[in-house]
Amino acid sequence: MKADQPLLYYKTKEQIEEYRKKPALEKLVWLEAQMEFFYKAMPEKAKRIRERLLS
């Protein structure tokens, strides 16, 4: 993949339907885990910018 190409992410209709069937709490727990991971992987400069935007 070239640096100028976007990262594409695909899900089938069946996968989307399975996700829709999951309870809201399960989806929120998963989302929280993803947000924690991305925050830990985020560069310090990005964290400072994010904190300024959220305050």
C-alpha positions in Angstrom: 0.0 0.0 0.0 1.3 3.5 -0.9 1.4 6.2 1.7 -1.0 8.4 -0.3 -3.7 5.7 -0.4 -6.4 5.7 2.2 -6.8 2.8 4.6 -10.0 1.0 3.6 -12.0 -1.1 6.1 -14.8 -3.4 4.8 -17.5 -5.3 6.6 -20.1 -7.6 5.0 -23.8 -7.1 5.4 -23.9 -10.2 7.6 -21.1 -8.9 9.8 -23.0 -5.6 10.2 -26.2 -7.3 11.0 -24.5 -9.4 13.7 -23.0 -6.3 15.2 -26.5 -4.6 15.3 -27.8 -7.6 17.3 -25.3 -7.1 20.1 -26.5 -5.4 23.3 -25.7 -1.7 23.6 -23.6 -2.3 26.7 -21.4 -4.8 24.9 -20.8 -2.2 22.1 -20.0 0.5 24.6 -17.5 -1.7 26.5 -15.8 -2.5 23.2 -15.7 1.2 22.2 -14.2 2.1 25.5 -11.4 -0.5 25.1 -10.7 0.9 21.6 -10.5 4.5 22.8 -8.1 3.5 25.7 -5.9 1.7 23.2 -5.8 4.6 20.7 -5.1 7.0 23.5 -2.1 4.9 24.8 -0.8 4.6 21.2 -1.3 8.3 20.5 1.8 10.6 20.3 2.2 13.1 23.2 1.6 16.1 20.9 -1.7 14.6 19.7 -2.7 14.0 23.4 -2.0 17.6 24.3 -4.1 18.8 21.3 -6.9 16.4 22.2 -6.9 17.5 25.8 -7.2 21.2 24.8 -10.1 20.4 22.5 -12.0 18.5 25.2 -11.5 21.2 27.9 
